[in-house]
Amino acid sequence: MSRILLTRQPDDNQRLAQRLSELGVQCESLPLLALRPLGDEGRQRRLMLELDRYQVVIVVSRLAATLGLELLDRYWPQTPVGIDWLAVGPASAAPLTDYALPVQLPDDGQDSEALLRLPLWQAHFSRPDLKVMIWRGEGGREHLAEQLRAAGGQVDYLELYRREPPADLALQLTSVAARGVSGIVVLSTQALEHWHESAGADWSQQRYWRCWVPSARVAAQAADLGCHDVVICEGADDAAIFAAVRAHPLKD
């Protein structure tokens, strides 16, 4: 039976694999990103102490939310008021909700474009002093910042972790391929790059795997790298991936 390779963190892969088993889908788990929290550097401290000067905070991942809230708890006994808290999707919103912050997220997508369609931007873009802080790992979401800056906003990054390819990724890709993988879920351009680079000579075969991605932007990058069978999910959460796999199942 053909297998799908899940490439998020182990707990996320296990949860999604359990859901996909309802469809009779067999999965392998292999994170394409090793996440390394950054130390509490001077820039992190400075930005967090200036949090009350920002009108919008955008959180782009669950880990960014978790690590950012740890800093918030450290430097702000009481959370500053007057901030619009935004999250890309339900996973990144969950820690904010648990922290009792009034988080907003788009209901028509889980990417930068969907975030920018939220109605609140109409008022914010009329401000001469709009300041936006993005909680993220090193790199990523540049398109979002570019659009906000083009609209006149100041954007600063609170970078909280580093994404690296796992040390033995190439060897593990060879192993899962030998176990019958013919589909892969890739949820960021950086994960896609790690897959492409680590596949090495095997890329000529692996690029024919069906590739489920979260957005048109990642799909375009996959196509540029030579992927032949790309399916766009309506987001990066479990429900979106489950629906896309059900609609576009692998054939044995």
C-alpha positions, 0 to 999 in steps of 0.5 A: 500500500502506498504511504504518505510522508508527514513532515511536521513535528512528531506530535503533529504527525502522530495526531494527523496520522490517526485522523488519516487512518480513518481513510485507510491511509498509512503514514510515515513521520519524518520532520523536515525542520528541526526547531531550535529555540533561540536564547533570550537575546537583547533584541528579543528583550528590547522588542518585548519591552516595547510591545505597548508601542505596537498596534498589531501582533501577528503570530505565524506558528504554534511554537512562535506563540508558545515562545513569545508568550513565555517572554510576554509573561516574563516582561509584562505582568499585565498584557498591554491593551490596545493590541490586535492579536492575529494568528495565521490559523487555529494551531497558532491561535490556540496558545493565545486563546489559552492565554486569554488573548482576544486573537483574530484569524482569517476564516477564508485561508491560512496564509499571508493573503488571508491575513491581509483580507481581515477587515481590521486592516482598513482602519490600521492602514489609515494610521500614520504610525502603524507598527506591526510585530511578527512573532516567527522563526528566523526567516519566513513570512517576508511577503506579509511584511512587504505588503504591510510596509508597502501600505505604510506600516513599520514591521519588526520581527520577534524571531524566537527559533531557528529552523534547520534540516535534521542531521540525518534527513537524507538517510531517513528520506531514503529509508521512507522511500524504500517503505513505499512512500509516494506522497508527502505533506509539505507545509512551508517553502523552507521545508520544501527546500530541505526536502529537495536538498536532502533528496539529492540524486533521489530527487529525480524519483521523489519529485513525482510523489504527490505533494500536498501544500498549504498555499499557491505560493508553496505550490509554485515553488514546488513546481519550480523545483520540478514537482509533478503532482501538487495538491493545494490544501485550504490551509495547513491545519489537520482539517485542511490536510485531511480534506485534501487527502480525502479529495485527492487520495493516493492510488496503489 
